[in-house]
Amino acid sequence: MTKYVLKLYICGHTPRSEHAAENPRRICEEDLQGQYELRVVDVLEHPQLAEDEKIMATPTVIKKLPLPLRRLIGDLTDREKVILGLDIQVTAPTNEKGP
């Protein structure tokens, strides 16, 4: 399985920022099954990191790996849009049953 490297840029530790982070975290935990690194960056605490990535709005999530690089800006609450926008390959769970 491919390892995903994601960075999520938020602005402050507000209820809105926490809400924006919920869905990407859930997707990572449920669909990427440990094959991910998710770093949450608060642009108020680390403005240089945001400037280096040319972050103009929050929330923004960037998929660094696997290539190609993808960015998704704005509402991250729609699971399907996040998966499609970041080009995340979700594998269907297998039902392994013995004979």
ABEGO torsion letter per residue (X at the ends): XBBBBBBBBBBEBBAAAAAAAAAAAAAAAAAAGGABBBBBBBAAABAAAAAAAGBABOBBBBBAOBOBBBBBBEBAABAAAAAAAAGBBBBBBBBBBBX
